[in-house]
């Protein structure tokens, strides 16, 4: 449900996260402005925004008429003066501190009534982000999962300077658009989700390097064994239910054989160094020229459709 004290949301950045957040905010009735550095980036942001809505219409989650109403709530600007009256700012520019700090400088120069800045960073600490601000009490990390208009989880991390008031603004705004907000007790690299995800990825790569299984069979195992379970119950719930006596015996036997790599493994690094970066270059672990990308994108979104819970603005 749209908050009465938030009349204008600004999104800094027009990439996948920025465009998806614009879909989420307009889809819940918020006037939203995306800041773009030039016409090309604005066009990319608009194209991504439109594609996301086309997918929602195809899934019958949104009607064409509703999408039209939502689109009228979206504006683009290439000047910070265009977001001068923003109440809430979501920053999702590239992962470079110098660029983020320059953005914060412009925000403080031109925006006089913002209540909080939420950064989508997946790597940079709040303390380092806050160095770019005079109003250090107003910034927190709010790390969404791609695409954030469908994936409900957002990990919020406050810094030592962050006020409880600004954290509550971020939580209230995110919960008003149906997000599941997790507030971390302290900062940690990778936050919660990526620490878990990359621990799993490290072991998967280790098994390939050891000749235990192929990437295809590892992915098949994940899709058809325990991963679906965790869309309904939690990890700690499952292991508690199984019995900690059994878990201890398995862990003591298994843990000595698991990967303890402390940097990216050779199997991935050799591909990276050869310029084979995955989907974006066409070749990575998989040959993406042999994959149906539209079908893949639909499969990636499918598990999250059941979480769709927007308060769509009324058709006019």
N, C-alpha and C positions, 0 to 999 in steps of 0.2 A: 504494500500500500504506500503510495507516494507521500513523502513527508511534507508537511505544510511549511516548514522553515527552510526547505531546500528548493529554491526556485530555478537555479541555473547550475548545471554541472559542466565542467570543462574537462576535456580529455586532451592531454598533450602527447601527440604521436598518432600516426595513422596506419601503423602496421597491423598485424593480425589481432594482437591483443587490444589495441586501441579501437579498431573497427568493431570487434566483438563486444567490447564494453559499451560502445555507442549503441549497438543493437539492444543490449540489455537495458540500458537506461531509457532510451526512447520507448522501448517495448513496455516499460512500466510507467510511461507518462511524463518523464522528465525532459524539460528543455535542455538540450545537449549541444555543446559546441566543440568541434574537434579543431585543434590547432595543427596546421600543416606548414612546413617550411617553404613549400612552393606549390605551383599548380600540379606538377606531376604527382607529388605525394598526396595532395588532396584528391586527385582523381583515383589513385590507388585505394585510398581509404573509402571513397564512395563506392568503388567497384566491389570491394570486400563486403561492405555493409549491405549492398544490394544482393550479393550472392548468398549471404547468410539468411536474408529474409526470403529469398527464393526457395531455399532449402526448407525453411519453416512452413512456407505456404504449401510446398509439395507434401510435407508430412501432415498437413491439415492441423497444425498447431496454431496457425495464424491465417486469417483470411486476407485476400488481396486488399479489401477495404481497410482492414485494421493496419496492414503494412503501410498503406498510403497515409493514414492518420499519423502513424509513428514517424514516417519519413519527414513530415512537416515539422517535427520537433527537432530535427537535426540541422545544424548550420556548420559551415567551415569558416575559418579565419586564418590569415597569415600574419596577423598582428596581435600582440598580447592585449592591446586595447579592446579587442573583440571579446575578451573574456574578463573584462575589468570588474563586472558585477557577479562573477561566479562565486557561489557559496561553497562548493566542494570541487576539488581538483584531483583528477586521477592522472598521474604522470607515468607514461609508459614509453619513454624514449630508449635509445640503445644503451647497453650496459657499459657506459663510460662515465666516470665521475665528473670529468670536466664538463661534459655536455649537460649532465643532470644539474650540476651546480649553476651553469649559465642559465638554464631554464628557471631554476628557483630564483635567481637574481631578477629575471624579468617578471616573474610572478609577483615578487614582493614590490617591485617598482610600479607595476600597473594594476595589480589586483588588491583592493583595499578591504574586502569584506569576506575573504575566504575563511572558512572555519577549520579546514583540515586539508592536508595534501596526503594522498595515498600513493605510494610508489609501487609499481608492479614488479620491481626488481626480483630476480630469482637468485641473486648472488651477493649483492652489496649490503653491508650492515647499515642499520639505521644511524649509528653514530657517524659513519662516513658520509652518509647522505646529508645529515643535519649540518655538517660543516659548511654547506652551501647556503645556509639560511641564517637570517637574523632571528626569525621566529621559530627557533628550534623546537618549541613545544608543540608545533602543529603538524609535524611529519611522522608518519609510521610507514612501515612496509605493509602492503596488502597484496600478497602474492596469489594471483588467480591461476587456474588451470585452463589450458587451451582446449576448446574455445569457451571462454568464461560466460558467454550467454547461455550455455547449456550445462557446463560442469559447475555444480553448486559450491564446491569447497573454495574458501579463500583463507589463507594463512596470514594473520595479522601479527606483526612484531612491533612493539613499542621500544623506543630508545630511552636512555637515562634522562633525556630532557623532555620527552613526550608527556604532555599533560593527559590526565584521565579524561578531561573534557573532549579533547580532539580525538582520542581513541574512541570514545563513545559516539562521536559524530560519524566516524568511519563505519563502526559496527552498525549503527542505526541505518545509514544509507544502504549498506550492503544487505542487511536483513530486510529492508523495505523492498528490495528487488529479488527476494527469495534465496539469497545466498546462505550457505552454511558456514558461519564464521568461526574459526578456531583462533584463539588468542594464545600465542606461545608464552611460556613463563620466562624464557630468556632467548636471546638470539643464538642461532647455531647455523653454520654453513649448510645450505640446502634446505633449511627449515625442516618440516616433518616429512612431507611427501617425497621430496627428491632424495632425502637420505635413505628412505626405504626403497624407492624405485631404483636408485643407482647401486645400492647394495645387491639387489636382485640382478641388475644388468651386469655387474662385475662378475657374479657367479656364473651367469649365462655365458659370458664371453670366455671365462675360464674353462667351462665344459667344452666349448668349441675348440679352444687351443689344445686341450688335453685329448681331443679326439673322442670324447664321450658321446657327443651327439652333434647333429647339424643345426644351424640356426632355424631351419624349417621345422625340424622335429621338436626343438625347444619351444618355439612359438606355438606349435600344435599342442604340446603338453600343457602350456599355460592356459590356452583358450579352453581346453577340454577337461581340466582337472580342478585345481583349487582357486583359480582366479575368479570364476563366476560366484563362488561362495562368498567372496568378500564384497560383493555388491549388496549383500543382505545382512551379513553379520561382520563383526570386527575380528581382527587378528587375536587380540587378547581374549575375547569371548570364546573363539574357537579352541584355543590352546587350553584355556581353563576348563572348557567342557570336555576336552579329550582326556585331561588328567595330567597334572604336573609331574607325577611319578614317571609316566611314560615319556614326557617331554625331556626330563632330565637325562634319562637313559639314552634317548636319541641324540640329544645335543652333545653329551660327553663322547659319543662314538663318532658323530658326524663332523663337529666343528673343526677338529684337527685337519680334515681333508679339504676344507673350503678355502677359497681364494682369500688372501690377505694383501692383494696388490694395493699399493699406495699411490698409484698414478694410472693414467689410461694405459690399457694393455696393448701389446704389439699388434694383435689382431685388428684392433680399431685404428691404432696409430699409423700403420702402414697404409691403410686406405685413406686416412686423413692427409698424410704426406703426399700421396699420389693425386690428391685433388678429388678423390671420390667421396663426396660428402653425403651421399644418400639421395633422397628425392630431389633436392635442389639441383644436383648435377646429373641425375639420372642413374647413377651407379653408387652403391655403398656396399653394405652387406648383401643387399638384394639388388637385382637389375630391375629398376623401376620402369624400363621400357616394356617389360613383360607383365606389368601390373595394370589393372584398371583403376586409375587414380580416383575417379568419381565413386566407384564402388567401394574403394578403401575409405574414402572420406565419409561415406554413408555408414559403413560399419563402425568407424571410429566414433561417430555421433550417436549411434543407435542405443547404447546402454544408458545414455543420459536423458533420453527423451522422456522417461518416466518421471524425471525431476522437474519437468516444465511446469512452472507455477506462477507465471507472470500475472500482474494486475494490469492488463492491457487497457489503454485509454479507450474511451467510448468512440464508436464510429459516428461521424457527423454527416 
